[in-house]
Amino acid sequence: MSAGRHITKAKCHFFKNDDFNQVLTELPAKGSVAKTKIAITVGPACQTVEKLVALLEAGVTCARIDLTWAPIEYHRTSLLNLQEAMRRTKRLCAVMLDCLGRELMIKRKYGVDENGWPGIFEQLRLKKGQKVTITTDTTQECTSSLLPITYPKFPAMCERGDQIFLGRYLVTGADESSVFLTVEEVTPTEVVCVAASDAVLDGLLTVFHIERSGESLSNLQNDLPALTDFDKQAIATLCNEFEVDFVTISYCRSAEDVFEAREFLAAIGQEHTKVCKCSEVREFLAAIGQEHTKVIAKCETRQSLFNFRTLVDASDAIIISRGNLGLDVVPEKMAMIQKAMVSTCAILGKPSIITRVVDTMIRTPRPTRAEATDIANAVLDGVDAIMLGAETYRGNYALETVKTVSDICRAAEEVFDHANHFEHLASESEYFLGSDEDPELPRHKADRRLGRTISHASLGSDHGGMTSMHSMAMLPRVNSNMGAQLTYTAKLESVAASAVKSADKVGAALMVVVTHTGMTAAMVAKYRPAMPIMTLVVPYLKRDGLKWKLEGRHAARQALLTSGLLPTLAAPTPSAGEGLIEEAVQLALANGWVKPLDHVVVLSRSQMDEFMVKIVSVDEHGLGIKRIRPKSLLDMLKAAGHCIPEEDEEPAPPRALRRPSAVLQGRRNEGIIMTSAGAAANGTAH
């Protein structure tokens, strides 16, 4: 191992409360929201406006549109219904497009129901020991013994003795619609297998070729692109009509896949710069007017683990797709791999999202004890969001699932060891390279291209992919000398850590972070403070040809995948003045996030773009910020002839709680705007 590498230390859990009587204590209701975000997959089980309204009110913060199945028009209907649901609930919800990518599927006949949903109603019954042939001849009819596959080079990937997983899309452990196949014979056009168990296969069938080696990567990978032609068409079409916040790259193998995600820009005649390949990622979305859309890498194969460090650097967030990843990794290593992935994302300040948590709730209204424990452990490890797949896609208990997952997250957050997490990150965060660019300045204020990642640790050629699975959390070391000049990212990291430490010292009930792009709030959330973080997103004007447009809604919605952030959209303002902070505290009072005499730590920037950390208190009447005037100032005012009441005089009657003008009342992830400029800020908000 080179001297410049560092292996992150494991983070331990220490519980401050081991009293088993806590099982009799209910979770607080008023003002209590789960810091861990919940994303759902929109499908036939929850596509209607009424069901989406109920899910948003239950705490859903992100809607995933899965491009793997159904036509573009069906997804358009889903997004229109989501827009209406957000309008009714006055809540923001992030939109995620999950691409088809390198998915291998079995070609079958299907029909379309009255809602435009394509369904496959014929079941295939397999018996243990039965021979099954996978053929590249897609003209053949699909039967229980002959399965035409959509990828013509599939036989070249297989060898005798390989394991192949065949199952319904988003298949769960509670379903019988999956089977393991063992390869017996391979021809140029066919792969003959033997079924390992009985199975009843229905719906869309997908194929996963399991890695044959236990410690390395020996399988020949398919040469399918990270984005298919259908993906590109769907992204361009839906982004033209809707505001899309995230694009997810399925079967992401390396940073090159993230770069490829925006490269069909070449078809529009745009120039690519090869100096920093991350710019290619941004330019693709800029070509279709979605330069603010973030790219999420979905890790589904072992190859993504070997390149995990550079993959995290290149992307804006990571989805740990435990369904397929659990097939490509031996079961005894999966728990450790998940913890290492979450830890690496936490240190680099990138949101981590896990999938496949309550599979049994597709058909039952209550999870198993293993599923409940799995969610709690993930929260204690530090994941930012839980993504629900088949549970809301086709499940019978979508609403109950969201409420249950939210309650489990809240219970785990009650015992989260914030101090240990802070010390763990503080000791590990010196082992990365920072950026000298200011990610918090709006683009119209900066001449240079802004970085998309909090830490640019892999821009150098010496920080490439990992050579083995156990070293995936290795980070390049940066020596911290007291006299050395700090990068801007290091300064921002220091300010965020100081704000979190201050909030902990004074026992603050809330943190308020004023931001343009959401980067400062994300850095604060990285340290997982014990209190929620109100992310006050201040929009800014951006030139669009001969016109100006107001930017900011994207930052508020994208914060809905980061743990602890409560995004609130404010009115445009050059700096966070006392009035803005006053109204933010009033909003927090209205939602029950703070109470009289609570402390609030505010992180904002002055008109000179300097960071400020200040502590304010809620007054004893619960009406706003407590005014504290120094004794010397009172003496000066008296000497100047001002009438200053003495300390023993009756205080003025309490002010009536007025309706905030800069931020309207709301809760959790509600979209909140200023009355005077609200129409411009909200626009066509979803």
C-alpha positions in Angstrom: 0.0 0.0 0.0 1.3 3.4 -0.9 2.1 6.0 1.8 -0.4 8.4 0.3 -3.4 6.1 1.0 -5.5 5.9 4.1 -8.1 3.3 5.1 -11.0 4.8 6.9 -11.7 3.6 10.4 -14.9 1.9 11.2 -17.5 3.9 13.1 -19.0 2.2 16.1 -22.4 2.7 17.6 -22.6 3.5 21.3 -26.1 3.9 22.8 -26.6 6.4 25.5 -29.9 4.9 26.6 -30.1 1.2 27.2 -33.3 1.4 29.2 -35.7 -1.2 27.8 -38.7 0.7 29.1 -38.3 2.9 26.1 -40.5 0.4 24.2 -43.4 1.9 26.2 -42.5 5.5 25.2 -44.2 6.9 22.1 -42.3 8.9 19.6 -43.0 12.7 19.8 -45.6 13.8 17.4 -45.6 17.6 17.3 -42.8 19.0 15.2 -41.1 15.7 14.8 -40.2 14.6 11.3 -37.8 11.9 10.1 -34.5 13.3 9.1 -33.9 10.3 6.8 -35.6 11.0 3.5 -38.0 8.6 1.8 -38.1 8.1 -2.0 -40.9 6.1 -3.7 -41.2 4.5 -7.1 -44.3 5.7 -9.0 -46.2 2.9 -10.6 -49.8 1.5 -10.9 -50.1 1.1 -7.1 -49.7 4.9 -6.4 -50.0 6.8 -9.7 -53.3 8.6 -8.9 -53.4 12.1 -7.6 -55.2 11.0 -4.4 -52.6 8.4 -3.5 -49.7 10.7 -4.3 -51.3 13.3 -2.0 -51.5 10.8 0.8 -47.9 9.7 0.3 -46.6 13.3 0.3 -48.4 14.0 3.5 -46.9 10.9 5.0 -43.4 12.2 4.4 -42.3 11.2 0.9 -39.7 13.6 -0.4 -38.7 12.2 -3.8 -40.6 10.4 -6.6 -38.7 8.0 -8.8 -39.9 7.6 -12.4 -38.5 4.2 -13.6 -37.9 4.2 -17.3 -37.2 0.5 -17.4 -40.9 -0.3 -18.0 -43.9 1.6 -19.6 -43.9 4.2 -22.4 -43.0 7.8 -22.1 -46.6 8.9 -22.1 -47.3 6.9 -19.0 -44.5 8.6 -17.1 -45.7 11.9 -18.3 -49.1 11.2 -16.7 -47.3 10.2 -13.5 -45.4 13.5 -13.4 -48.6 15.5 -14.2 -50.3 13.8 -11.3 -47.3 14.5 -9.0 -47.5 18.2 -10.0 -51.2 18.3 -9.0 -50.4 16.4 -5.7 -47.7 18.9 -4.8 -50.1 21.8 -5.6 -52.7 20.4 -3.3 -50.4 19.7 -0.4 -48.1 22.7 -1.0 -45.1 20.4 -0.6 -42.0 20.1 -2.7 -41.0 16.7 -4.0 -37.9 15.9 -5.9 -38.2 14.1 -9.3 -35.8 11.3 -10.2 -35.5 9.7 -13.6 -34.1 6.2 -13.3 -32.7 5.0 -16.6 -32.9 1.6 -18.2 -29.2 1.4 -18.9 -27.6 -2.1 -19.2 -30.7 -4.1 -18.0 -30.9 -7.5 -19.8 -34.6 -8.5 -20.3 -36.5 -11.4 -21.7 -38.7 -10.5 -24.7 -42.4 -11.4 -24.0 -45.8 -10.4 -25.4 -47.6 -7.8 -23.3 -50.9 -5.9 -23.3 -51.8 -2.4 -22.2 -54.5 -1.7 -19.6 -56.9 1.3 -19.6 -54.3 3.5 -17.8 -51.6 2.9 -20.4 -49.7 0.5 -18.2 -48.1 -2.4 -20.1 -48.8 -5.7 -18.4 -47.7 -9.3 -19.0 -50.4 -11.6 -17.9 -49.0 -15.0 -18.9 -47.2 -17.0 -16.3 -44.3 -19.3 -16.9 -44.0 -22.4 -14.6 -40.5 -23.9 -14.0 -39.7 -27.1 -12.2 -36.5 -27.9 -10.3 -34.1 -29.7 -12.6 -35.9 -28.5 -15.8 -33.7 -27.4 -18.7 -34.2 -23.8 -19.8 -32.6 -22.3 -22.9 -31.9 -18.6 -23.2 -31.7 -17.7 -26.9 -30.7 -14.6 -28.8 -33.3 -15.3 -31.5 -36.0 -12.8 -30.5 -38.4 -14.1 -33.2 -39.0 -17.2 -31.0 -42.0 -17.2 -28.8 -41.3 -17.1 -25.0 -42.1 -20.4 -23.2 -41.2 -22.0 -19.9 -38.3 -23.8 -21.7 -37.2 -21.2 -24.3 -36.5 -17.5 -23.2 -35.5 -15.0 -26.0 -33.1 -12.4 -24.5 -32.8 -8.8 -25.8 -29.0 -8.8 -25.8 -27.5 -10.6 -28.8 -24.0 -11.1 -27.3 -25.2 -12.8 -24.1 -23.8 -16.3 -24.9 -20.3 -14.8 -25.2 -20.5 -13.7 -21.6 -21.3 -17.2 -20.2 -19.3 -20.3 -19.4 -20.3 -23.7 -18.2 -21.0 -23.7 -14.5 -22.0 -20.0 -14.3 -24.9 -18.9 -12.2 -27.7 -16.8 -13.8 -30.5 -15.1 -11.9 -33.8 -14.9 -13.7 -36.6 -13.0 -12.0 -39.5 -10.5 -12.2 -38.3 -6.9 -12.3 -38.0 -5.6 -8.8 -38.5 -9.1 -7.5 -38.3 -9.4 -3.8 -37.5 -12.2 -1.3 -41.2 -12.6 -0.7 -41.9 -13.4 -4.3 -41.8 -16.8 -6.0 -41.2 -15.2 -9.3 -37.4 -15.8 -9.5 -35.1 -18.7 -10.0 -31.4 -19.4 -10.2 -30.1 -21.2 -13.3 -26.9 -23.1 -13.7 -25.2 -23.0 -17.2 -24.6 -26.4 -18.7 -23.9 -25.6 -22.3 -23.1 -22.6 -24.4 -23.4 -22.1 -28.2 -23.0 -19.0 -30.3 -26.8 -18.3 -30.0 -28.0 -20.2 -27.0 -27.2 -20.8 -23.3 -28.7 -24.0 -21.9 -29.3 -24.0 -18.2 -30.9 -26.1 -15.4 -33.3 -24.6 -12.9 -32.3 -24.8 -9.3 -35.8 -24.7 -7.9 -39.5 -24.4 -8.8 -40.7 -21.0 -9.9 -43.7 -19.2 -11.3 -42.4 -16.4 -13.5 -44.7 -13.5 -14.4 -44.4 -9.8 -15.3 -41.3 -8.3 -16.9 -38.4 -10.8 -16.6 -34.8 -9.6 -16.2 -31.5 -11.6 -16.4 -28.5 -11.1 -14.1 -25.2 -12.8 -14.8 -23.6 -13.5 -11.4 -19.9 -13.0 -11.1 -18.2 -16.4 -11.1 -15.1 -15.4 -9.1 -15.2 -15.0 -5.4 -12.5 -12.4 -5.0 -11.9 -10.7 -8.4 -13.7 -9.7 -11.5 -13.5 -12.3 -14.2 -16.9 -12.2 -16.0 -17.0 -10.6 -19.4 -19.2 -7.5 -19.1 -21.8 -6.5 -21.7 -20.9 -3.6 -23.9 -24.3 -1.8 -23.6 -24.1 1.9 -23.1 -24.9 3.6 -19.8 -27.8 5.4 -21.5 -29.9 3.6 -24.2 -31.6 5.4 -27.0 -34.9 5.2 -25.1 -33.3 6.7 -22.1 -32.0 9.7 -24.1 -35.4 10.2 -25.7 -37.2 10.0 -22.4 -34.8 12.3 -20.6 -35.0 14.9 -23.4 -38.8 14.7 -23.6 -39.6 14.7 -19.9 -37.0 17.4 -19.0 -38.4 19.6 -21.7 -41.8 19.6 -20.0 -41.0 19.0 -16.3 -38.3 20.1 -13.8 -36.2 17.0 -13.2 -33.9 17.1 -10.3 -32.0 13.8 -10.6 -31.0 11.3 -13.4 -30.0 7.9 -12.1 -27.5 5.8 -14.1 -28.4 2.1 -13.7 -25.6 -0.5 -13.6 -23.0 2.2 -13.2 -19.6 0.7 -13.4 -17.2 3.6 -13.2 -16.9 7.4 -13.4 -16.8 7.0 -17.2 -20.5 6.0 -17.1 -21.4 9.2 -15.3 -19.5 11.2 -17.9 -21.3 9.3 -20.7 -24.7 10.2 -19.1 -24.5 13.7 -20.8 -22.5 13.0 -23.9 -25.3 12.7 -26.4 -24.8 16.5 -26.4 -22.5 15.8 -29.4 -25.6 15.2 -31.5 -26.6 18.8 -30.9 -23.2 20.1 -32.0 -21.9 21.2 -28.6 -18.2 21.2 -27.8 -16.7 19.0 -25.2 -13.8 19.9 -23.0 -11.4 17.1 -22.0 -9.6 19.0 -19.3 -12.0 17.9 -16.6 -14.4 15.1 -17.6 -16.9 16.2 -14.9 -17.7 19.1 -17.2 -19.0 16.6 -19.8 -21.5 15.4 -17.2 -22.8 18.9 -16.7 -22.8 19.9 -20.4 -25.2 17.0 -21.4 -27.9 18.3 -19.2 -27.2 21.9 -20.1 -27.9 21.0 -23.7 -31.5 20.2 -22.9 -31.9 23.1 -20.4 -31.3 21.0 -17.3 -27.8 22.1 -16.2 -28.9 21.9 -12.6 -30.0 18.3 -12.8 -27.8 16.1 -10.7 -26.5 12.6 -11.6 -26.8 9.7 -9.3 -24.7 6.5 -9.7 -26.5 3.3 -9.0 -24.1 0.6 -7.8 -25.5 -2.8 -8.8 -22.5 -4.9 -9.6 -19.1 -5.8 -8.2 -17.3 -3.8 -10.8 -18.8 -0.6 -9.3 -17.1 -1.6 -6.0 -13.7 -1.7 -7.5 -14.2 1.8 -8.8 -16.3 3.1 -6.0 -14.1 5.9 -4.8 -13.8 7.6 -8.3 -17.5 6.8 -8.8 -18.5 8.8 -5.6 -16.3 11.7 -6.7 -17.8 11.9 -10.2 -21.5 11.6 -9.1 -23.7 13.7 -7.0 -25.1 10.8 -4.9 -24.9 7.0 -4.7 -27.8 4.5 -4.7 -26.7 1.2 -3.1 -28.9 -1.1 -5.2 -28.9 -4.0 -2.8 -31.1 -6.3 -4.9 -28.5 -6.9 -7.7 -25.5 -6.0 -5.6 -26.6 -8.8 -3.2 -26.4 -11.2 -6.1 -22.9 -10.2 -7.2 -21.4 -10.2 -3.7 -21.2 -13.2 -1.4 -23.8 -13.0 1.3 -21.4 -13.0 4.2 -19.7 -9.8 2.9 -22.8 -7.8 2.0 -23.2 -6.1 5.4 -19.6 -5.0 5.5 -19.7 -3.7 2.0 -22.8 -1.7 2.7 -21.3 -0.1 5.8 -18.1 0.7 3.9 -20.0 2.3 1.1 -22.1 4.4 3.4 -19.0 5.5 5.4 -17.2 6.6 2.3 -20.2 8.6 1.1 -20.4 10.3 4.5 -16.8 11.3 4.6 -17.0 12.8 1.1 -20.3 14.5 1.8 -22.3 12.7 -0.8 -25.9 11.4 -0.1 -26.2 7.6 0.1 -29.5 5.9 -0.6 -30.3 2.2 0.0 -33.0 0.1 -1.6 -34.9 -3.1 -0.8 -35.8 -2.6 2.8 -39.4 -3.9 3.4 -40.0 -6.4 0.6 -42.7 -8.3 2.5 -44.8 -5.1 2.8 -45.8 -5.6 -0.8 -48.4 -8.1 0.4 -48.5 -7.6 4.2 -49.2 -4.4 6.2 -46.3 -5.0 8.7 -42.6 -5.6 8.1 -40.6 -8.5 9.5 -38.3 -8.0 12.5 -35.3 -8.5 10.2 -36.6 -5.7 7.9 -37.2 -3.3 10.8 -33.8 -4.0 12.2 -32.2 -3.5 8.7 -33.7 0.0 8.3 -32.6 1.0 11.8 -29.1 -0.2 11.3 -28.9 1.7 8.0 -30.0 4.9 9.7 -27.4 4.3 12.4 -24.7 3.8 9.7 -25.6 7.2 8.3 -27.6 6.7 5.1 -29.4 9.7 3.8 -32.5 8.2 2.2 -34.5 5.0 1.9 -35.8 4.2 -1.6 -38.9 2.1 -1.9 -39.3 0.0 -5.1 -41.8 -2.7 -5.5 -43.4 -1.7 -2.2 -45.0 1.4 -3.8 -44.6 0.4 -7.5 -47.0 -2.5 -7.3 -47.5 -3.2 -3.6 -50.9 -3.3 -1.8 -49.8 -1.2 1.2 -47.9 1.8 -0.2 -49.1 4.3 2.3 -48.6 1.9 5.3 -45.1 1.2 4.0 -44.1 4.9 4.0 -45.5 5.5 7.4 -43.8 2.4 8.9 -40.4 3.2 7.3 -40.7 6.8 8.5 -41.4 5.7 12.1 -38.6 3.3 12.1 -36.2 6.0 10.9 -37.4 8.4 13.6 -36.9 5.8 16.3 -33.3 5.1 15.1 -32.5 8.8 14.9 -33.5 9.2 18.5 -30.5 7.1 19.6 -28.1 8.1 16.9 -24.7 9.0 18.4 -24.2 12.4 16.9 -21.1 13.1 18.9 -19.3 9.9 17.8 -20.3 10.6 14.2 -18.9 14.1 14.4 -15.6 13.0 15.8 -15.4 10.2 13.3 -15.8 12.6 10.3 -13.6 15.2 11.9 -10.8 12.7 12.2 -11.3 11.4 8.6 -12.1 14.5 6.7 -8.5 15.7 6.5 -7.8 12.8 4.1 -9.2 14.4 0.9 -8.3 17.1 -1.5 -10.4 20.3 -1.5 -11.5 22.7 -4.3 -10.6 26.3 -4.5 -13.9 27.1 -6.1 -16.8 28.6 -4.2 -19.7 26.2 -4.7 -22.1 28.6 -3.0 -21.8 31.5 -5.4 -24.6 31.6 -8.1 -23.3 30.9 -11.6 -23.9 34.5 -12.6 -21.3 35.6 -10.0 -18.6 33.3 -11.0 -16.5 33.3 -14.2 -15.1 29.8 -13.7 -17.1 26.6 -13.9 -18.3 25.5 -10.5 -17.6 22.1 -9.1 -20.5 19.7 -8.7 -18.9 17.7 -5.9 -18.1 18.8 -2.3 -14.7 17.2 -2.5 -12.7 16.8 -5.8 -10.5 14.1 -4.4 -10.1 12.1 -7.6 -9.3 14.8 -10.1 -5.6 13.8 -10.1 -4.5 10.7 -12.0 -3.1 9.1 -8.9 -6.5 8.6 -7.4 -8.0 6.0 -9.7 -10.2 3.0 -9.1 -9.7 0.6 -6.2 -7.6 -2.5 -6.8 -9.5 -4.7 -4.3 -12.8 -4.8 -2.6 -11.4 -4.2 0.9 -9.7 -1.1 -0.1 -12.7 0.7 -1.6 -12.7 3.2 1.3 -9.1 4.3 0.9 -8.7 8.1 0.6 -5.7 10.2 -0.4 -4.1 11.9 2.5 -3.6 15.6 2.8 -1.2 16.8 5.4 -2.7 19.7 7.5 -0.1 22.3 8.4 -1.1 25.3 10.5 0.7 27.7 8.2 -0.5 26.2 4.9 -3.1 28.0 2.8 -6.5 26.3 2.9 -8.6 25.5 -0.1 -12.1 27.0 -0.3 -13.6 23.6 0.3 -11.5 23.2 3.5 -12.7 26.6 4.7 -16.3 25.7 4.0 -15.8 22.4 5.8 -14.3 24.2 8.8 -17.2 26.7 8.9 -19.8 23.9 8.7 -18.2 21.9 11.4 -17.9 24.9 13.6 -21.6 25.7 13.2 -22.5 22.1 14.1 -20.2 22.2 17.1 -21.7 25.5 18.3 -25.2 24.1 18.0 -24.2 21.1 20.1 -22.5 23.3 22.7 -25.5 25.6 23.3 -28.1 22.8 22.9 -29.8 24.4 20.0 -33.1 23.1 18.9 -32.7 24.1 15.2 -30.0 25.2 12.7 -30.8 27.6 9.9 -28.5 27.6 6.9 -29.0 30.4 4.3 -27.9 29.1 0.9 -28.2 29.7 -2.9 -27.1 26.3 -4.2 -27.6 24.1 -1.2 -23.9 23.2 -1.0 -23.4 24.8 2.4 -26.4 23.1 3.8 -25.2 19.7 2.5 -21.8 20.3 4.2 -23.6 21.0 7.5 -25.8 17.9 7.1 -22.7 15.8 6.5 -21.9 16.2 10.2 -25.3 15.0 11.2 -26.2 17.5 14.0 -28.7 16.3 16.5 -31.2 19.1 15.5 -33.0 19.5 12.1 -31.5 21.9 9.6 -33.8 24.5 8.0 -32.3 25.1 4.6 -33.3 28.6 3.6 -32.8 28.6 -0.2 -32.6 32.2 -1.5 -33.3 32.3 -5.3 -31.1 34.4 -7.6 -31.6 35.9 -11.0 -29.8 34.3 -13.9 -29.5 35.7 -17.5 -31.2 33.5 -20.1 -30.4 35.1 -23.4 -32.3 38.4 -23.4 -34.4 37.4 -20.4 -33.7 36.8 -16.8 -35.0 33.8 -14.9 -35.2 33.0 -11.2 -33.1 30.0 -10.1 -33.4 28.3 -6.7 -36.2 25.8 -6.8 -33.9 23.0 -7.9 -31.7 23.5 -4.9 -34.6 23.3 -2.5 -35.9 20.1 -4.1 -32.5 18.5 -4.4 -32.0 19.0 -0.7 -34.9 16.5 -0.2 -32.4 13.6 -0.6 -30.0 14.7 2.1 -30.6 13.6 5.7 -31.7 16.3 8.2 -32.4 19.1 5.7 -35.8 20.9 5.8 -35.7 23.0 2.6 -37.6 26.2 2.5 -37.8 28.5 -0.6 -37.4 32.2 0.4 -37.5 35.4 -1.6 -34.5 36.8 -3.5 -32.4 38.9 -1.2 -28.7 40.1 -1.3 -28.0 38.8 2.2 -29.6 37.1 5.2 -30.8 40.1 7.2 -32.5 40.1 10.6 -35.9 40.2 8.9 -35.3 37.0 7.0 -34.0 35.2 10.1 -36.9 36.5 12.2 -39.4 35.1 9.8 -37.5 31.8 9.5 -37.8 31.4 13.3 -41.5 32.3 13.2 -41.9 29.5 10.6 -40.1 27.1 12.8 -42.4 28.1 15.7 -45.5 27.5 13.6 -44.3 24.0 12.7 -43.3 23.1 16.2 -39.6 22.8 15.4 -38.7 25.2 18.2 -40.4 26.5 21.4 -40.0 29.6 23.6 -36.4 30.2 24.9 -34.9 27.6 22.5 -31.6 28.5 20.8 -31.2 28.6 17.0 -27.8 28.6 15.3 -27.8 30.5 12.0 -25.1 30.0 9.2 -25.4 32.7 6.5 -23.3 35.0 4.4 -22.9 38.8 4.5 -23.1 41.1 1.5 -19.4 40.8 1.3 -19.8 37.0 0.8 -18.3 36.3 4.2 -19.7 33.4 6.3 -21.3 34.2 9.6 -22.3 31.9 12.4 -24.6 33.4 15.0 -26.8 32.2 17.8 -30.3 33.6 18.4 -32.9 32.7 21.0 -36.7 32.4 20.8 -38.4 34.9 23.0 -40.3 33.8 26.1 -43.6 34.4 24.4 -42.8 32.2 21.4 -43.3 35.0 18.9 -39.9 35.4 17.4 -36.3 36.2 18.1 -35.4 37.4 21.6 -33.9 40.9 21.5 -30.8 41.2 23.6 -29.3 44.7 23.9 -25.9 45.2 25.7 -25.9 47.3 28.9 -23.5 49.7 27.3 -25.8 50.3 24.4 -28.7 51.1 26.8 -26.5 53.6 28.7 -25.5 55.3 25.4 -29.1 55.6 24.4 -30.1 57.1 27.7 -27.2 59.6 27.5 -28.5 60.6 24.1 -31.9 61.4 25.5 -33.8 58.4 24.4 -36.5 57.0 26.6 -35.3 53.6 27.7 -37.5 51.5 30.1 -35.9 50.4 33.3 -35.5 46.7 34.0 -38.2 46.8 36.7 -40.8 48.3 34.4 -43.5 46.3 32.9 -42.5 44.8 29.6 -44.4 45.8 26.5 -47.4 43.6 25.7 -46.5 40.6 23.5 -46.6 41.1 19.8 -49.2 39.2 17.8 -47.7 36.5 15.7 -47.8 37.9 12.2 -47.9 36.0 9.0 -44.3 35.7 7.7 -43.8 37.7 4.5 -40.5 36.2 3.4 -41.4 32.6 4.1 -44.9 31.3 4.3 -46.0 28.7 6.8 -45.4 25.1 6.0 -43.9 21.9 7.3 -41.3 19.3 6.4 -40.5 19.6 2.7 -43.3 22.1 1.9 -42.5 24.6 -0.8 -42.5 28.0 0.9 -42.1 31.4 -0.9 -42.3 35.1 -0.3 -45.6 36.8 -0.9 -44.2 39.8 -2.8 -42.0 37.8 -5.2 -43.7 34.5 -4.6 -45.2 34.1 -8.1 -41.9 34.6 -9.7 -40.1 32.2 -7.3 -42.7 29.5 -7.5 -43.4 29.7 -11.3 -44.6 26.4 -12.4 -43.6 24.6 -9.2 -44.6 21.0 -9.2 
